[in-house]
Amino acid sequence: MGSRIPPVLRPEHPSPRSLARLVQEFELEHRGAVDGIEISGITLSTGDLHPGDLYVGVQGANSHGASYATAAAEGGAVAIATDAAGAELAAGSGLPILLVEEPREALGELAAWVYRTREDAPLLFGTTGTNGKTSTSYLLEGILRQLGLVTGLSSTSERHIGDLTVVSRLTTPEASEMHALLARMREAGVRAVAIEVSAQALSRNRVDGICFDVVGFTNLSHDHLDDYADMEEYFQAKLPLFTPEFGRRGVVSLDTAYGRRVVEASHIPVTTISATPGVEAEWTLELLEEQPAFSEFRLTGPDGRALTTRVPLIGWHMAANAGLAIVMLVEAGFELEAIGQALDADGGIRAYLPGRTERVSGDRGPSVFVDFGHSPDAFENTLGAVRAFTPGRTIMVFGADGDRDATKRHEMGRVAAEGCDILVITDHHPRFEDPASIRRTLLEGAALAEHQPERTLEVSPPEAAIRAAVELAREGDSILWAGPGHQDYRDIRGVRTPYSARDEARAALREAGWA
């Protein structure tokens, strides 16, 4: 399992900083001598420890990080920052100890100081919402590249530093990792960065110490109620991004009712956008044409300014994400006309979004799309987009995450059943749950649909499920396999088993005789 966990990206040539200076600037109480010591990195994890690091000991769910202080010292840490309880645990490490009342809350500011991420900072774009964060971030990066900038990206799927790509660990990494990533980007000459910001990232201090030039809000729908008590708490977790601590300007989609509430609660200047007819917003988006390879749309802003272009994705929701990205760029100071000229030169937006309604089939046979969607709202939008250009039947294959928000499973099943002609329920990441129990709940939800599919199948494992779907499919049909998207593993009882939905789908098509 460990060998499959992606590395933390750090600056290759760190600039050491004085520990005594850190103590002075943050007015920290300390134990042990700090003079003459230099720190070149900061981490919460002994597994990511580099010689010269400041090791931060945080109280965890099962143990205190400071209990690993001796191991940190042996690994090359030169000092420890922790709270009073951690200081007692770290006393025998032989390292100087900096006392911090709330180490996790201080981590972002400490990391920003250690890595100097506020110095010569690139343009920073942060996007939050239930669905569309990843797509908007990739589209932002794509357009920025078309405008001639060297770019960076941090998303659920990947981290990009110019042309370097590394698979992501978390949607938003820990604050120490995020600032190390930004420092590495600065080394590489990156001038603009698109960052996906989850509610958990805000709740757990993972973007502390970062102030985005422009922040964006996509939408809010049922998800993550394993982390938050209810939708209101989940919504409130998003709002800090729209304060001066985290953002300078904002762009808010009004395509869900929560968008208007974000505008009302925002403490920074915001502009609005909507792709929903009849909704009043400063920017409006109209979907003009949908094809399997693209969606064409017109974006109209204040004073009648307009832009017509294409996004290489299907569905109004993907066009809406592209529109949000464009308006975020305008808010950052880019001219709409210049953006339009860059996109026209390339025939539209150039961006590859791994696992986002990604077509993995050929020109003959059924169309097969692999998608990361894992919420009822995502299912509804993507199924609608697929059905719009499918002359035959729509076949849906999906499962649900184990040990995650179980309250959405019935609705996932119901929405999937309502939107397809044939439904195949299978497994995804069962983690430590019984996969048969997860499938049973999804089937219960499917049975609640007012309009039932022609057929509903339960097929396990997913390798067999996609083959069952392909076997049932004919020329002109479309198969949507939702859930696995870009991921290259399945989590089964804590073990990350190598697995690719894209490869399995292509193999199933070949076996069925479709090139």
C-alpha positions as CSV (number, residue, x, y, z in Angstrom):
1,M,0.0,0.0,0.0
2,G,2.7,2.5,1.0
3,S,4.5,2.3,-2.4
4,R,1.3,3.5,-4.1
5,I,1.0,6.6,-2.0
6,P,2.2,9.6,-4.2
7,P,5.2,11.6,-2.9
8,V,5.0,15.0,-1.3
9,L,6.3,17.6,-3.7
10,R,8.8,20.0,-2.1
11,P,11.2,22.7,-3.4
12,E,14.3,21.1,-4.8
13,H,16.5,23.9,-3.6
14,P,15.0,25.1,-0.2
15,S,16.3,28.3,1.3
16,P,17.0,27.6,5.0
17,R,15.5,30.0,7.6
18,S,16.7,30.8,11.1
19,L,14.8,29.0,13.9
20,A,15.6,31.9,16.2
21,R,14.0,34.3,13.7
22,L,10.9,32.1,13.5
23,V,10.6,32.1,17.4
24,Q,11.0,35.9,17.4
25,E,8.5,36.7,14.6
26,F,5.8,34.4,16.0
27,E,6.6,35.3,19.6
28,L,6.8,31.7,20.6
29,E,7.8,30.3,24.0
30,H,10.5,27.6,23.6
31,R,12.5,25.0,25.4
32,G,16.1,24.4,24.5
33,A,18.5,26.5,22.6
34,V,17.3,27.8,19.2
35,D,20.3,30.0,18.1
36,G,22.4,28.8,15.2
37,I,19.7,26.3,14.0
38,E,18.3,26.6,10.5
39,I,15.1,24.9,9.1
40,S,14.5,24.1,5.5
41,G,11.2,22.4,5.6
42,I,8.2,21.6,7.8
43,T,6.0,18.4,8.2
44,L,3.4,16.7,10.3
45,S,4.5,13.3,9.3
46,T,7.7,11.3,10.2
47,G,7.1,9.4,6.9
48,D,7.7,12.7,5.0
49,L,10.5,13.9,7.1
50,H,13.6,15.5,5.5
51,P,16.8,16.4,7.3
52,G,16.5,20.0,8.5
53,D,12.7,19.9,9.0
54,L,10.6,21.5,11.7
55,Y,8.5,18.6,12.9
56,V,5.0,19.6,14.0
57,G,3.3,17.4,16.7
58,V,-0.5,17.5,16.5
59,Q,-3.1,15.7,18.6
60,G,-4.6,13.0,16.3
61,A,-7.6,10.8,16.6
62,N,-5.7,8.0,18.2
63,S,-2.4,9.5,19.3
64,H,-0.4,12.7,19.6
65,G,2.1,13.4,16.9
66,A,4.7,14.5,19.5
67,S,4.9,11.0,20.8
68,Y,7.0,10.4,17.6
69,A,9.5,13.2,18.5
70,T,12.4,10.8,19.0
71,A,11.8,9.1,15.6
72,A,11.6,12.6,14.1
73,A,15.0,13.5,15.7
74,E,16.5,10.3,14.3
75,G,15.1,11.2,10.9
76,G,16.8,14.5,10.8
77,A,14.3,17.0,12.3
78,V,16.1,19.9,14.0
79,A,13.2,21.2,16.1
80,I,9.6,20.4,17.2
81,A,6.6,22.6,17.3
82,T,3.8,21.3,19.5
83,D,1.3,22.2,22.3
84,A,1.9,21.8,26.0
85,A,0.8,18.2,26.1
86,G,3.1,17.4,23.1
87,A,6.0,19.2,24.8
88,E,5.9,16.7,27.7
89,L,5.9,13.8,25.2
90,A,8.7,15.3,23.2
91,A,10.9,16.2,26.2
92,G,13.2,13.2,25.7
93,S,13.9,13.8,22.0
94,G,16.8,16.2,22.7
95,L,15.4,18.7,20.2
96,P,14.4,22.3,20.9
97,I,10.7,22.6,21.4
98,L,8.5,25.5,20.2
99,L,5.3,25.9,22.2
100,V,2.2,26.5,20.0
101,E,-1.2,26.7,21.6
102,E,-3.0,25.1,18.5
103,P,-0.4,23.5,16.2
104,R,-2.8,22.5,13.5
105,E,-4.2,26.0,13.3
106,A,-0.7,27.5,13.2
107,L,0.6,25.1,10.6
108,G,-0.4,27.1,7.5
109,E,1.2,30.4,8.8
110,L,4.3,28.5,9.9
111,A,4.6,26.7,6.5
112,A,4.1,30.0,4.6
113,W,7.0,31.5,6.6
114,V,9.3,28.5,6.2
115,Y,8.7,28.2,2.4
116,R,8.3,32.0,1.8
117,T,5.2,31.4,-0.3
118,R,4.0,35.0,0.1
119,E,7.1,36.2,-1.7
120,D,6.8,36.6,-5.5
121,A,3.6,34.6,-5.4
122,P,1.8,33.4,-8.6
123,L,-1.8,34.2,-9.4
124,L,-3.9,31.9,-7.2
125,F,-7.3,30.6,-8.1
126,G,-9.3,28.6,-5.6
127,T,-12.6,26.7,-6.4
128,T,-15.0,25.2,-4.0
129,G,-18.4,23.5,-4.3
130,T,-19.9,19.9,-4.2
131,N,-19.5,19.1,-7.9
132,G,-17.3,20.8,-10.6
133,K,-14.3,21.8,-8.4
134,T,-12.0,19.6,-10.3
135,S,-13.4,20.4,-13.8
136,T,-13.2,24.1,-13.1
137,S,-9.7,23.9,-11.9
138,Y,-8.5,21.9,-15.0
139,L,-10.4,24.3,-17.3
140,L,-8.8,27.3,-15.5
141,E,-5.4,25.7,-16.0
142,G,-6.1,24.9,-19.7
143,I,-7.2,28.5,-20.5
144,L,-4.2,29.9,-18.6
145,R,-1.9,27.8,-20.7
146,Q,-3.6,29.0,-23.9
147,L,-2.9,32.5,-22.7
148,G,0.8,31.6,-22.6
149,L,1.3,31.2,-18.8
150,V,3.3,28.5,-17.1
151,T,0.7,26.9,-14.8
152,G,0.3,24.8,-11.7
153,L,-2.7,22.7,-10.5
154,S,-3.7,21.0,-7.3
155,S,-6.8,18.8,-7.7
156,T,-8.5,15.6,-6.5
157,S,-6.8,13.9,-9.5
158,E,-3.4,15.3,-9.9
159,R,-0.8,17.9,-9.0
160,H,0.8,19.8,-12.0
161,I,4.0,21.9,-11.9
162,G,4.4,23.0,-15.5
163,D,4.8,19.8,-17.4
164,L,5.3,17.6,-14.3
165,T,2.3,15.5,-13.2
166,V,2.0,13.6,-9.9
167,V,-1.1,11.7,-8.7
168,S,-2.8,13.4,-5.7
169,R,-3.1,12.0,-2.2
170,L,-5.9,14.2,-1.0
171,T,-8.3,16.7,-2.7
172,T,-6.4,19.4,-0.8
173,P,-3.1,18.4,0.9
174,E,-2.1,19.3,4.4
175,A,-1.1,23.0,4.8
176,S,2.6,22.0,5.1
177,E,2.4,20.0,1.8
178,M,0.4,22.8,0.1
179,H,3.0,25.5,0.9
180,A,5.8,23.1,-0.1
181,L,4.0,22.5,-3.4
182,L,3.7,26.3,-4.0
183,A,7.4,26.8,-3.3
184,R,8.2,24.0,-5.8
185,M,6.0,25.7,-8.3
186,R,7.8,29.0,-7.8
187,E,11.1,27.3,-8.5
188,A,9.7,26.0,-11.8
189,G,8.6,29.5,-12.9
190,V,4.9,28.9,-12.4
191,R,2.9,32.1,-12.7
192,A,-0.7,31.0,-12.1
193,V,-2.1,28.1,-10.0
194,A,-5.6,26.6,-9.9
195,I,-6.4,24.9,-6.6
196,E,-9.4,22.7,-5.7
197,V,-10.6,23.6,-2.2
198,S,-12.8,21.1,-0.4
199,A,-15.0,21.9,2.6
200,Q,-12.7,19.6,4.6
201,A,-9.7,21.6,3.6
202,L,-11.3,24.7,5.1
203,S,-12.5,22.9,8.2
204,R,-9.1,21.2,8.7
205,N,-6.9,24.3,8.1
206,R,-5.3,22.9,4.9
207,V,-5.4,26.2,3.0
208,D,-4.4,28.3,6.0
209,G,-1.7,30.9,5.1
210,I,-3.0,31.2,1.5
211,C,-4.9,34.2,0.1
212,F,-6.4,33.5,-3.3
213,D,-6.6,36.2,-5.9
214,V,-9.9,34.9,-7.1
215,V,-12.2,32.2,-5.5
216,G,-15.1,30.5,-7.2
217,F,-18.2,28.6,-6.0
218,T,-19.8,26.0,-8.2
219,N,-22.8,24.5,-6.4
220,L,-23.9,22.6,-3.3
221,S,-25.8,19.4,-3.1
222,H,-26.1,16.3,-0.9
223,D,-22.6,14.9,-0.1
224,H,-20.1,14.6,2.8
225,L,-22.7,14.2,5.5
226,D,-20.3,11.7,7.1
227,D,-18.1,14.7,7.9
228,Y,-20.8,17.3,8.6
229,A,-24.0,17.0,10.7
230,D,-26.3,18.3,8.0
231,M,-26.4,20.4,4.8
232,E,-26.3,23.6,6.8
233,E,-23.1,22.7,8.5
234,Y,-21.6,21.6,5.2
235,F,-22.6,24.9,3.6
236,Q,-21.1,26.9,6.5
237,A,-17.8,25.1,6.0
238,K,-17.5,26.5,2.5
239,L,-18.0,30.2,3.5
240,P,-14.6,31.0,5.0
241,L,-13.2,31.0,1.4
242,F,-15.2,34.1,0.8
243,T,-13.5,36.2,3.5
244,P,-10.4,38.4,3.2
245,E,-8.3,35.8,5.0
246,F,-8.6,33.5,2.0
247,G,-9.8,35.5,-1.0
248,R,-9.6,38.9,-2.6
249,R,-12.4,38.6,-5.1
250,G,-15.1,35.9,-5.8
251,V,-17.2,34.5,-8.6
252,V,-20.4,32.7,-7.5
253,S,-22.6,30.4,-9.6
254,L,-26.3,30.9,-8.9
255,D,-27.3,27.5,-10.4
256,T,-28.2,26.2,-6.9
257,A,-30.0,28.2,-4.2
258,Y,-26.9,28.1,-2.1
259,G,-25.1,30.4,-4.5
260,R,-27.3,33.3,-3.5
261,R,-26.6,32.6,0.1
262,V,-22.9,32.7,-0.6
263,V,-23.3,36.1,-2.2
264,E,-25.2,37.3,0.8
265,A,-22.6,36.0,3.3
266,S,-19.5,37.0,1.3
267,H,-17.1,39.4,3.0
268,I,-15.3,40.1,-0.3
269,P,-16.4,41.6,-3.6
270,V,-18.2,39.0,-5.8
271,T,-19.7,38.7,-9.2
272,T,-22.3,36.2,-10.2
273,I,-22.9,33.7,-13.1
274,S,-25.7,31.4,-14.1
275,A,-26.4,28.8,-16.8
276,T,-30.0,28.5,-15.6
277,P,-32.6,30.3,-17.8
278,G,-34.5,32.9,-15.8
279,V,-32.0,33.3,-13.1
280,E,-30.7,36.9,-12.9
281,A,-26.9,37.1,-12.7
282,E,-24.2,39.5,-13.9
283,W,-22.9,36.8,-16.3
284,T,-25.2,34.4,-18.1
285,L,-24.3,31.2,-20.1
286,E,-26.3,29.7,-22.9
287,L,-25.7,26.2,-24.2
288,L,-25.7,26.3,-28.0
289,E,-24.8,22.8,-29.1
290,E,-24.0,19.4,-27.6
291,Q,-21.9,16.7,-29.4
292,P,-20.1,13.6,-28.0
293,A,-16.8,15.5,-28.3
294,F,-17.8,19.0,-27.2
295,S,-20.3,21.5,-25.8
296,E,-20.6,24.9,-27.4
297,F,-21.8,27.9,-25.3
298,R,-22.1,31.7,-25.3
299,L,-21.0,33.6,-22.2
300,T,-22.5,37.1,-21.9
301,G,-21.4,39.6,-19.3
302,P,-22.0,43.2,-18.1
303,D,-22.4,45.8,-20.9
304,G,-23.2,43.1,-23.4
305,R,-19.7,41.7,-23.6
306,A,-19.8,38.2,-24.9
307,L,-17.7,35.2,-25.9
308,T,-18.7,32.0,-27.8
309,T,-16.5,29.0,-27.5
310,R,-16.4,25.2,-27.0
311,V,-15.4,23.0,-24.1
312,P,-14.2,19.4,-24.9
313,L,-16.8,17.9,-22.5
314,I,-20.5,17.1,-22.6
315,G,-23.3,18.7,-20.7
316,W,-24.6,22.1,-19.6
317,H,-22.9,21.6,-16.2
318,M,-19.5,21.3,-17.9
319,A,-20.2,24.4,-20.0
320,A,-21.2,26.1,-16.7
321,N,-17.8,25.1,-15.2
322,A,-16.0,26.6,-18.2
323,G,-18.0,29.8,-17.9
324,L,-17.1,30.1,-14.2
325,A,-13.4,29.6,-15.0
326,I,-13.5,32.3,-17.7
327,V,-15.2,34.8,-15.4
328,M,-12.7,34.0,-12.6
329,L,-9.9,34.9,-15.1
330,V,-11.7,38.2,-16.0
331,E,-11.9,39.0,-12.2
332,A,-8.2,38.3,-12.0
333,G,-7.5,41.0,-14.6
334,F,-7.5,39.2,-18.0
335,E,-9.4,40.9,-20.8
336,L,-12.4,38.9,-22.1
337,E,-11.4,39.8,-25.6
338,A,-7.9,38.4,-25.1
339,I,-9.4,35.2,-23.7
340,G,-11.7,34.9,-26.7
341,Q,-8.9,35.4,-29.1
342,A,-6.7,32.7,-27.4
343,L,-9.6,30.2,-27.5
344,D,-10.6,31.0,-31.1
345,A,-7.0,30.3,-32.2
346,D,-7.3,26.8,-30.8
347,G,-10.9,26.1,-31.7
348,G,-12.1,26.3,-28.1
349,I,-10.8,25.4,-24.7
350,R,-8.0,22.9,-24.7
351,A,-8.0,20.8,-21.6
352,Y,-7.9,17.1,-20.7
353,L,-9.9,16.2,-17.6
354,P,-9.0,12.6,-16.5
355,G,-12.1,10.6,-15.6
356,R,-14.6,13.5,-16.1
357,T,-17.1,12.1,-18.5
358,E,-14.1,10.7,-20.4
359,R,-15.0,8.7,-23.5
360,V,-12.9,5.5,-23.7
361,S,-14.6,3.9,-26.7
362,G,-13.9,3.9,-30.4
363,D,-15.9,5.1,-33.4
364,R,-17.9,1.8,-33.6
365,G,-20.1,0.2,-31.1
366,P,-21.5,1.7,-27.9
367,S,-20.1,4.9,-26.5
368,V,-18.5,4.3,-23.1
369,F,-17.9,7.1,-20.6
370,V,-16.0,6.8,-17.4
371,D,-16.8,9.5,-14.8
372,F,-15.8,10.5,-11.3
373,G,-19.3,11.5,-10.3
374,H,-20.3,10.1,-6.9
375,S,-23.3,12.1,-5.8
376,P,-27.0,12.2,-6.8
377,D,-26.6,15.7,-8.4
378,A,-23.6,14.6,-10.4
379,F,-25.5,11.5,-11.6
380,E,-28.5,13.5,-12.7
381,N,-26.4,16.1,-14.7
382,T,-24.1,13.5,-16.3
383,L,-26.8,11.1,-17.3
384,G,-28.8,14.0,-18.8
385,A,-25.8,15.0,-20.8
386,V,-25.2,11.5,-22.1
387,R,-28.9,10.9,-23.0
388,A,-28.9,14.2,-25.0
389,F,-26.9,12.7,-27.8
390,T,-27.5,9.0,-27.4
391,P,-29.8,7.6,-30.2
392,G,-30.1,4.3,-28.4
393,R,-30.3,3.2,-24.8
394,T,-28.4,4.6,-21.8
395,I,-26.8,2.1,-19.6
396,M,-25.6,3.1,-16.1
397,V,-22.9,1.3,-14.1
398,F,-22.1,2.4,-10.6
399,G,-21.2,1.6,-7.1
400,A,-20.7,3.6,-3.9
401,D,-17.8,4.3,-1.5
402,G,-17.7,2.3,1.7
403,D,-17.0,4.2,5.0
404,R,-18.2,7.4,3.5
405,D,-21.5,9.3,3.5
406,A,-24.1,6.5,3.5
407,T,-27.1,9.0,3.7
408,K,-26.9,9.7,-0.1
409,R,-27.0,6.0,-1.3
410,H,-30.7,5.7,-1.6
411,E,-30.9,8.9,-3.6
412,M,-27.9,7.8,-5.8
413,G,-29.8,4.6,-6.6
414,R,-33.1,6.4,-7.3
415,V,-31.5,9.1,-9.6
416,A,-29.5,6.4,-11.5
417,A,-32.6,4.3,-12.1
418,E,-34.7,7.3,-13.2
419,G,-32.1,8.4,-15.7
420,C,-31.1,5.2,-17.5
421,D,-32.6,2.3,-19.6
422,I,-30.5,-0.4,-18.0
423,L,-28.9,-0.2,-14.6
424,V,-26.0,-2.2,-13.4
425,I,-25.2,-1.9,-9.7
426,T,-21.7,-3.0,-8.6
427,D,-18.8,-2.2,-6.2
428,H,-16.5,0.7,-5.9
429,H,-14.2,1.3,-2.9
430,P,-15.8,-0.9,-0.2
431,R,-13.0,-0.1,2.3
432,F,-14.0,-1.8,5.5
433,E,-17.7,-2.1,4.7
434,D,-19.4,-5.2,3.4
435,P,-19.8,-4.6,-0.4
436,A,-23.0,-6.7,-0.6
437,S,-24.6,-4.5,2.0
438,I,-23.7,-1.3,0.0
439,R,-25.1,-2.8,-3.1
440,R,-28.3,-3.8,-1.3
441,T,-28.8,-0.2,-0.2
442,L,-28.3,1.1,-3.7
443,L,-30.8,-1.4,-5.0
444,E,-33.3,-0.2,-2.4
445,G,-32.8,3.3,-3.7
446,A,-33.3,2.2,-7.3
447,A,-36.6,0.6,-6.4
448,L,-37.9,4.0,-5.3
449,A,-37.6,5.4,-8.8
450,E,-40.9,6.4,-10.3
451,H,-39.8,5.2,-13.8
452,Q,-38.0,1.9,-13.6
453,P,-35.2,0.8,-16.1
454,E,-35.9,-2.0,-18.5
455,R,-33.5,-4.1,-16.5
456,T,-31.7,-3.8,-13.2
457,L,-28.7,-6.0,-12.5
458,E,-26.5,-6.5,-9.5
459,V,-23.0,-7.6,-10.7
460,S,-19.9,-8.0,-8.6
461,P,-17.0,-7.3,-9.0
462,P,-16.8,-4.2,-11.3
463,E,-14.7,-6.0,-13.8
464,A,-17.6,-8.3,-14.4
465,A,-20.1,-5.4,-14.2
466,I,-18.6,-3.5,-17.1
467,R,-18.5,-6.6,-19.2
468,A,-22.2,-7.3,-18.5
469,A,-23.0,-3.8,-19.6
470,V,-21.0,-4.1,-22.8
471,E,-22.6,-7.4,-23.6
472,L,-26.0,-5.8,-23.3
473,A,-25.1,-2.8,-25.4
474,R,-25.7,-2.3,-29.1
475,E,-24.5,0.2,-31.7
476,G,-25.9,3.6,-30.7
477,D,-26.1,2.9,-27.0
478,S,-24.1,4.7,-24.4
479,I,-22.7,3.3,-21.2
480,L,-21.9,5.7,-18.3
481,W,-19.6,4.1,-15.6
482,A,-19.8,6.5,-12.7
483,G,-17.6,6.6,-9.6
484,P,-14.0,5.4,-10.5
485,G,-13.1,8.1,-13.0
486,H,-9.4,8.8,-13.0
487,Q,-8.5,6.6,-10.0
488,D,-6.0,3.8,-10.5
489,Y,-6.8,1.7,-7.5
490,R,-9.7,0.2,-5.4
491,D,-9.6,0.4,-1.7
492,I,-10.5,-3.0,-0.2
493,R,-10.0,-3.4,3.5
494,G,-7.3,-0.7,3.6
495,V,-5.3,-2.1,0.7
496,R,-5.0,-0.1,-2.5
497,T,-5.4,-2.7,-5.2
498,P,-4.2,-1.6,-8.7
499,Y,-7.2,-1.0,-10.9
500,S,-8.2,1.1,-13.9
501,A,-11.8,1.6,-15.0
502,R,-10.6,3.0,-18.3
503,D,-8.5,-0.1,-19.0
504,E,-11.2,-2.4,-17.9
505,A,-13.8,-0.7,-20.1
506,R,-11.5,-0.8,-23.2
507,A,-10.7,-4.5,-22.5
508,A,-14.5,-5.3,-22.3
509,L,-15.1,-3.5,-25.6
510,R,-12.3,-5.4,-27.3
511,E,-13.5,-8.8,-25.9
512,A,-17.0,-8.0,-27.3
513,G,-15.5,-7.3,-30.7
514,W,-15.6,-3.5,-30.7
515,A,-12.3,-1.9,-31.8
